[in-house]
Structure formats: structure tokens, C-alpha cells
Amino acid sequence: MLFRFVLLAFCVIHPYLAIASTVALSANSGEFNAKSLGSPAMQGTLPASFRITHFDSSGAWPAAAYVGFFQGPNRNESVQFFIVRNKVSDAHLVAGYRVIEAGKEVKVASVGTLLPTEMAHVTITIDHGLAKIFLPNREPVVLKTKLGDVSPYISVSSGTAEFEIAP
């Protein structure tokens, strides 16, 4: 009986650990690979921890991993948080966010750097186009977008990334 109580308490206190899923995505050099994580809705929350586990930067695009929300049939309308190794010689990854409208970056900003093996931790929420990016020990980034019904997704370019996604 005590074991059941302790197990139940652990699951209530740490639901992310109890039901998080891990997904690995790979893309060849100069290519993208994306995975939708849900159906379109006007509101959503995407808590994620992710890292790049393999870099294949010999092509046109650098190795990067993304989490975010997109509208429509592709990611040409989206808000994303990303980590990227801009140059093969870089000893760090750049972490940042961007808003894409009609396939073009309309807002992009760096928020810091990570070691190449380090996990990025982020929660992105969206509510009728108002996106908020929550990072550990920082004020949230608030972005007004033109997005309507959006789907959560993860993506990788020129490498392999591992994503831990909480529901």
C-alpha cells in the first residue's frame, strides 16, 4: 500500500518524467525533417528538452534542431525555438527564436549559447496568435504573430536531434 502511495505521489509531483516521450529525428546534410505532434488548434503548449546528437554540416544548411508551432500545410507560417551550430568550427550552439511569415523570417533573435552536447529546455505556448517562449531563469519572450490554428512540431536539419516532449 505504501508503495502505491509513493508511486502515485511521484507521478503527480513529476508528471513530465512519468509521461514524457523521446523522439529522434535525422536529416541528411542540406535537408530538413519535421514531425507534427498534434492537430491544429488556436491554443497550445509545447514543453520540450532537446539536443543535437549528430552534426552533418557538409551541405548548404547548418545542423539545427527546432520546436514550435506551424499553421497550414507546411512550416512557412510558424514560430520556432531553435539551436544551431552556424559553422563547423564553432565550439558552441546558438539558441534563439524566430517567426516565419510567407516563408520569410520576420523576426529572429539569439538568446544565448549552449555546449554542443547540452540540452535546450523550453516551453512554448500559443493562444490566438500570441506566442510565449519560457526559458529557465529568464523572463518569457512574448511574440505577437498572425498565426491562427496551429500544430506543434519538431524539426531537424543537417544532422540528428533527440527531443523529449511532455504532453
Residue pairs with C-beta under 8 A, 6 or more apart in sequence:
10 18
11 18
15 166
16 47
16 166
19 166
19 167
20 164
20 165
20 166
20 167
21 164
21 165
21 167
22 162
22 163
22 164
22 165
23 35
23 154
23 162
23 163
23 165
24 53
24 160
24 161
24 162
24 163
25 33
25 34
25 35
25 65
25 154
25 155
25 156
25 160
25 161
25 163
26 33
26 54
26 156
26 159
26 160
26 161
27 33
27 56
27 156
27 157
27 158
27 159
27 160
28 56
28 59
28 158
29 56
29 57
29 58
29 59
29 61
29 158
30 58
30 59
30 60
30 61
30 157
30 158
31 59
31 61
31 157
31 158
32 61
32 155
32 156
32 157
33 155
33 156
33 157
34 66
34 75
34 153
34 154
34 155
34 156
35 153
35 154
35 155
36 70
36 151
36 152
36 153
37 46
37 151
37 152
37 153
37 154
37 165
38 44
38 151
38 152
39 151
40 71
40 149
40 150
40 151
41 149
41 150
41 151
42 127
42 128
42 148
42 149
42 150
43 125
43 126
43 127
43 128
44 69
44 125
44 126
44 150
44 151
44 152
45 123
45 124
45 125
46 67
46 68
46 69
46 123
46 124
46 125
46 152
46 165
47 122
47 123
47 165
47 166
48 67
48 121
48 122
48 123
48 124
48 154
48 163
48 164
48 165
48 166
49 119
49 120
49 121
49 122
49 163
49 164
50 65
50 67
50 83
50 119
50 120
50 154
50 161
50 162
50 163
50 164
51 65
51 83
51 117
51 118
51 119
51 120
51 161
51 162
52 63
52 64
52 65
52 83
52 85
52 93
52 116
52 156
52 159
52 160
52 161
53 159
53 160
53 161
53 162
54 63
54 159
54 160
55 63
55 85
55 88
55 116
55 158
55 159
56 63
56 158
56 159
56 160
57 63
57 85
57 87
57 88
57 158
57 159
58 158
59 158
61 157
61 158
62 84
62 85
62 86
62 87
62 157
62 158
63 84
63 85
63 156
63 157
63 158
63 159
64 82
64 83
64 84
64 85
64 156
64 157
64 158
64 159
65 82
65 83
65 84
65 120
65 154
65 155
65 156
65 157
65 159
65 161
65 163
66 80
66 81
66 82
66 153
66 154
66 155
66 156
66 157
67 80
67 81
67 82
67 122
67 124
67 152
67 153
67 154
67 155
67 163
68 75
68 78
68 79
68 80
68 81
68 124
68 152
68 153
68 155
69 78
69 79
69 124
69 126
69 131
69 147
69 150
69 151
69 152
69 153
70 76
70 77
70 78
70 150
70 151
70 153
71 77
71 78
71 147
71 148
71 149
71 150
71 151
75 100
75 153
75 155
76 100
76 101
76 102
76 103
77 100
77 101
77 102
77 146
77 147
78 99
78 100
78 147
78 150
78 153
79 97
79 98
79 99
79 100
79 124
79 126
79 131
79 143
79 145
79 147
80 97
80 98
80 99
80 100
80 155
81 95
81 96
81 97
81 120
81 122
81 124
81 133
82 95
82 96
82 97
82 98
83 93
83 94
83 95
83 114
83 120
84 93
84 94
84 96
85 92
85 93
85 94
85 116
86 94
91 116
92 113
92 114
92 115
92 116
93 113
93 114
93 115
93 116
93 118
94 110
94 112
94 113
95 110
95 111
95 112
95 113
95 114
95 120
96 108
96 109
96 110
96 111
97 107
97 108
97 109
97 111
97 133
97 141
97 143
98 105
98 107
98 108
98 109
99 105
99 106
99 107
99 108
99 131
99 143
99 145
100 106
101 145
101 146
107 143
109 141
111 135
111 138
111 141
114 120
119 164
121 135
121 136
122 133
122 134
122 135
123 133
123 134
124 131
124 132
124 133
124 134
125 131
125 132
125 134
126 132
126 145
126 147
126 150
128 148
129 144
129 145
129 146
129 147
129 148
130 142
130 143
130 144
130 145
131 142
131 143
131 144
131 145
131 147
132 140
132 141
132 142
132 143
133 140
133 141
133 143
134 140
135 141
154 161
154 163
154 165
